[in-house]
């Protein structure tokens, strides 16, 4: 698999003009362009806007599935593949080398944006007004990119990148609401697969967000963000609530010891179970069980 460490290499590989900077570059596509027809990884963040007329884009484990104006967000070392891609209208892609963020607040802030961990079929689908917002920001970046570089250039570019990320976060929240009727209540589906996990046994130990997300054909981060929007709680928080409710029921009805109940629920570490139980209920499992017995 090809891995690109330098922006110049990925530009050369795809016959793009040489980048204006070794750590940051942009490219505006007209109709047809792609990033090769093979899987690759890189040391760059990539932010792209496109309307597909033909072809497929794959990253993570799924393929991009919409012909709307959409954006994708790719983090360093994520596997991506373009196949015979043709676009309707213009498209753009922004390359940000990890080192370009050193010393800037975005170096840590960018990790807070969960959509860099989403799968391709969880792309951000934009309304016409939202498209215009993104193109306006890209236009400002493009103007600065082709200007003569000075001490303000990097900060100005990263300010616009920061705006793109903040708007993307806002638009994703809108998408979670507007697409909810199409996909159904995520929390209901989540509870179904969580219940089935316990019903079918706990051979794999405690249920994890990764395992449950895979059964729902969602990435773990996208699932957690959807659930947070619907319930105010993340996927792991909902798993913990389910586990403690099940533990409370068994502590009330079973003759088993606390350790036996913890093991039956998939906990291999009794102290971890006790800490989690106390965090959720305010008392220890032993106190809860004794209180019920008395």
C-alpha positions as CSV (number, residue, x, y, z in Angstrom):
1,X,0.0,0.0,0.0
2,X,1.3,3.5,-0.9
3,X,2.0,5.8,2.0
4,X,2.7,9.5,1.4
5,X,4.9,11.4,3.8
6,X,5.3,14.5,1.7
7,X,2.7,16.7,0.0
8,X,5.0,17.0,-3.0
9,X,4.8,13.2,-3.4
10,X,1.0,12.9,-3.5
11,X,0.8,15.9,-5.8
12,X,3.4,14.4,-8.2
13,X,1.7,11.0,-8.0
14,X,-1.6,12.5,-9.1
15,X,-0.1,15.0,-11.6
16,X,-1.2,18.0,-9.6
17,X,0.8,21.2,-9.7
18,X,3.6,21.2,-7.1
19,X,2.3,22.5,-3.7
20,X,3.0,26.1,-2.8
21,X,4.0,24.9,0.7
22,X,5.7,21.7,1.9
23,X,3.1,21.4,4.8
24,X,-0.1,22.7,3.3
25,X,-1.8,22.6,-0.1
26,X,-5.1,22.7,-1.8
27,X,-6.4,21.5,-5.1
28,X,-9.6,22.5,-7.0
29,X,-11.0,19.7,-9.2
30,X,-13.0,20.3,-12.3
31,X,-15.1,17.4,-13.4
32,X,-12.6,14.6,-13.2
33,X,-9.8,14.1,-10.7
34,X,-8.9,11.7,-8.0
35,X,-6.1,10.5,-5.8
36,X,-5.1,7.4,-7.7
37,X,-6.9,4.1,-8.1
38,X,-5.3,2.3,-5.3
39,X,-5.4,2.2,-1.5
40,X,-3.1,4.7,0.2
41,X,-2.4,6.3,3.5
42,X,-0.7,9.6,4.3
43,X,0.6,11.9,7.1
44,X,-2.0,14.5,6.2
45,X,-5.4,15.6,7.3
46,X,-7.6,15.9,4.2
47,X,-10.9,17.8,3.9
48,X,-12.8,17.3,0.7
49,X,-15.9,18.6,-1.0
50,X,-17.5,16.8,-3.9
51,X,-20.6,15.8,-5.9
52,X,-20.0,12.5,-7.5
53,X,-21.2,11.8,-11.0
54,X,-19.5,8.4,-11.3
55,X,-17.1,6.2,-9.4
56,X,-16.7,5.4,-5.7
57,X,-14.6,6.7,-2.8
58,X,-13.7,4.2,-0.1
59,X,-12.2,4.8,3.3
60,X,-12.5,2.9,6.5
61,X,-14.6,-0.1,5.6
62,X,-17.5,1.3,3.6
63,X,-18.1,3.3,0.4
64,X,-19.4,6.8,-0.1
65,X,-23.0,6.5,-1.1
66,X,-24.5,9.9,-1.9
67,X,-24.7,12.1,-5.0
68,X,-25.4,15.2,-2.9
69,X,-22.8,17.9,-2.3
70,X,-20.9,16.3,0.5
71,X,-17.8,16.7,2.6
72,X,-15.4,14.0,3.9
73,X,-12.8,14.3,6.6
74,X,-9.8,12.0,6.6
75,X,-7.1,11.9,9.3
76,X,-3.5,10.8,9.0
77,X,-2.9,7.1,8.3
78,X,-6.5,6.4,7.5
79,X,-6.8,4.1,4.5
80,X,-8.5,5.7,1.5
81,X,-9.2,4.7,-2.1
82,X,-10.6,6.6,-5.1
83,X,-11.9,4.6,-8.1
84,X,-12.7,6.2,-11.5
85,X,-14.1,9.3,-9.8
86,X,-15.9,11.9,-11.9
87,X,-17.5,15.0,-10.3
88,X,-20.5,17.1,-11.1
89,X,-19.5,20.7,-10.8
90,X,-16.3,21.6,-9.0
91,X,-14.8,19.9,-6.1
92,X,-11.9,20.7,-3.8
93,X,-9.5,19.0,-1.5
94,X,-7.4,20.5,1.3
95,X,-4.2,18.8,2.5
96,X,-2.9,19.6,6.0
97,X,0.3,18.0,7.1
98,X,0.4,17.1,10.8
99,X,3.5,19.3,11.3
100,X,1.6,22.4,9.9
101,X,-0.5,22.4,13.1
102,X,2.5,22.3,15.5
103,X,2.3,25.2,18.0
104,X,-1.2,26.1,17.0
105,X,-4.3,25.4,19.1
106,X,-5.7,23.3,16.2
107,X,-3.0,20.8,16.9
108,X,-5.1,19.5,19.8
109,X,-8.4,21.0,18.9
110,X,-8.7,19.0,15.7
111,X,-8.9,15.8,17.7
112,X,-12.1,16.9,19.2
113,X,-13.9,16.7,15.9
114,X,-15.4,13.2,15.8
115,X,-16.2,13.3,12.1
116,X,-12.5,12.6,11.3
117,X,-13.3,9.1,12.6
118,X,-16.5,8.7,10.6
119,X,-16.9,6.2,7.8
120,X,-17.4,7.3,4.1
121,X,-21.1,6.6,4.2
122,X,-21.3,9.0,7.1
123,X,-20.2,11.9,5.0
124,X,-21.6,15.4,5.7
125,X,-24.4,16.1,3.2
126,X,-24.8,19.8,2.6
127,X,-27.7,22.0,1.7
128,X,-27.2,24.6,-1.1
129,X,-26.8,27.3,1.6
130,X,-24.3,25.2,3.5
131,X,-22.4,24.5,0.2
132,X,-22.1,28.2,-0.4
133,X,-20.6,28.7,3.1
134,X,-18.0,26.1,2.5
135,X,-17.1,27.4,-0.9
136,X,-16.7,30.9,0.5
137,X,-14.3,29.7,3.2
138,X,-12.4,27.7,0.6
139,X,-12.2,30.8,-1.6
140,X,-10.5,32.7,1.2
141,X,-8.1,29.9,1.8
142,X,-7.3,29.7,-1.9
143,X,-6.6,33.5,-2.1
144,X,-4.3,33.3,0.9
145,X,-2.6,30.1,-0.4
146,X,-1.6,31.8,-3.7
147,X,-0.5,35.0,-2.1
148,X,3.1,35.7,-1.2
149,X,3.8,34.0,2.1
150,X,4.4,36.2,5.2
151,X,4.2,35.9,9.0
152,X,0.4,36.1,8.9
153,X,-0.2,33.4,6.2
154,X,-0.3,30.3,8.4
155,X,-2.5,31.8,11.0
156,X,-5.0,33.2,8.5
157,X,-5.2,29.9,6.7
158,X,-5.7,28.0,9.9
159,X,-8.3,30.5,11.1
160,X,-10.4,29.6,8.0
161,X,-9.7,25.8,8.5
162,X,-11.0,26.3,12.1
163,X,-14.2,27.9,10.7
164,X,-14.7,25.0,8.2
165,X,-14.5,22.6,11.1
166,X,-16.8,24.6,13.3
167,X,-19.4,24.9,10.5
168,X,-19.1,21.2,9.8
169,X,-19.8,20.4,13.4
170,X,-22.9,22.6,13.2
171,X,-24.1,21.1,9.9
172,X,-23.6,17.6,11.2
173,X,-25.9,18.3,14.2
174,X,-28.5,19.5,11.6
175,X,-27.9,16.3,9.7
176,X,-28.5,14.1,12.7
177,X,-31.9,15.8,13.1
178,X,-33.0,15.9,9.5
179,X,-31.9,12.3,8.7
180,X,-33.3,10.8,11.9
181,X,-36.7,10.1,10.3
182,X,-35.0,8.2,7.5
183,X,-32.8,6.0,9.6
184,X,-35.1,5.5,12.6
185,X,-34.3,6.1,16.2
186,X,-30.7,5.1,16.7
187,X,-31.1,4.6,20.4
188,X,-33.8,2.0,19.8
189,X,-31.6,0.0,17.4
190,X,-28.7,0.4,19.8
191,X,-30.7,-1.0,22.7
192,X,-31.9,-3.9,20.5
193,X,-28.3,-5.0,19.6
194,X,-27.2,-4.4,23.2
195,X,-30.0,-6.7,24.5
196,X,-29.2,-9.3,21.9
197,X,-25.6,-9.2,23.0
198,X,-26.5,-10.3,26.5
199,X,-29.2,-12.7,25.3
200,X,-26.7,-14.5,23.0
201,X,-24.0,-14.8,25.8
202,X,-20.9,-12.9,26.7
203,X,-18.2,-15.0,25.1
204,X,-16.4,-11.8,24.0
205,X,-16.6,-10.2,27.5
206,X,-18.1,-6.8,28.1
207,X,-20.0,-5.2,25.2
208,X,-17.8,-2.6,23.4
209,X,-18.8,0.4,21.4
210,X,-16.8,-1.0,18.4
211,X,-18.7,-4.4,18.4
212,X,-22.1,-2.8,18.7
213,X,-21.3,-0.1,16.1
214,X,-20.2,-2.8,13.6
215,X,-23.6,-4.6,14.0
216,X,-25.3,-1.3,13.2
217,X,-23.0,-0.6,10.2
218,X,-21.8,2.6,11.8
219,X,-18.4,3.8,12.9
220,X,-18.0,4.0,16.7
221,X,-17.6,7.7,16.7
222,X,-20.6,8.4,14.5
223,X,-22.8,6.1,16.6
224,X,-21.7,7.8,19.8
225,X,-22.4,11.3,18.4
226,X,-25.8,10.2,17.1
227,X,-26.7,8.8,20.5
228,X,-25.4,11.9,22.2
229,X,-27.7,14.0,20.1
230,X,-30.7,11.7,20.7
231,X,-30.2,10.9,24.4
232,X,-27.6,13.3,25.8
233,X,-25.4,10.3,26.5
234,X,-22.6,8.6,24.6
235,X,-22.6,5.0,23.5
236,X,-20.3,4.0,26.4
237,X,-22.4,5.8,28.9
238,X,-25.5,4.0,27.7
239,X,-23.6,0.6,27.9
240,X,-22.7,1.4,31.5
241,X,-26.3,2.3,32.4
242,X,-27.5,-0.9,30.8
243,X,-24.9,-2.9,32.7
244,X,-25.7,-1.3,36.1
245,X,-29.5,-1.7,35.6
246,X,-28.9,-5.4,34.8
247,X,-26.6,-5.7,37.9
248,X,-29.2,-4.1,40.1
249,X,-31.8,-6.5,38.9
250,X,-29.6,-9.5,39.6
251,X,-28.4,-8.2,42.9
252,X,-32.1,-8.0,43.9
253,X,-33.3,-11.4,42.6
254,X,-30.3,-13.7,42.4
255,X,-28.7,-15.7,45.2
256,X,-25.3,-15.3,43.6
257,X,-22.5,-13.3,45.2
258,X,-21.5,-9.9,43.9
259,X,-18.4,-11.4,42.2
260,X,-20.4,-14.1,40.5
261,X,-22.9,-11.5,39.2
262,X,-20.0,-9.3,38.0
263,X,-18.4,-12.2,36.2
264,X,-21.8,-13.3,34.6
265,X,-22.1,-9.7,33.2
266,X,-18.7,-9.9,31.5
267,X,-16.6,-8.2,34.1
268,X,-13.2,-9.8,34.6
269,X,-12.2,-7.2,37.1
270,X,-14.3,-7.0,40.3
271,X,-12.9,-3.7,41.5
272,X,-13.7,-2.1,38.1
273,X,-17.3,-3.4,38.5
274,X,-17.6,-2.0,42.0
275,X,-16.2,1.4,41.0
276,X,-18.6,1.6,38.0
277,X,-21.5,0.5,40.1
278,X,-20.8,3.1,42.8
279,X,-20.3,5.8,40.2
280,X,-23.7,5.2,38.8
281,X,-25.6,4.5,42.0
282,X,-23.7,6.2,44.8
283,X,-23.2,3.0,46.8
284,X,-21.2,-0.2,46.4
285,X,-22.7,-3.5,45.0
286,X,-22.4,-5.1,48.5
287,X,-24.2,-2.2,50.1
288,X,-26.9,-2.4,47.5
289,X,-27.4,-6.1,48.0
290,X,-27.3,-5.9,51.8
291,X,-29.8,-3.1,51.8
292,X,-32.2,-5.2,49.7
293,X,-31.7,-8.2,51.9
294,X,-32.4,-6.2,55.0
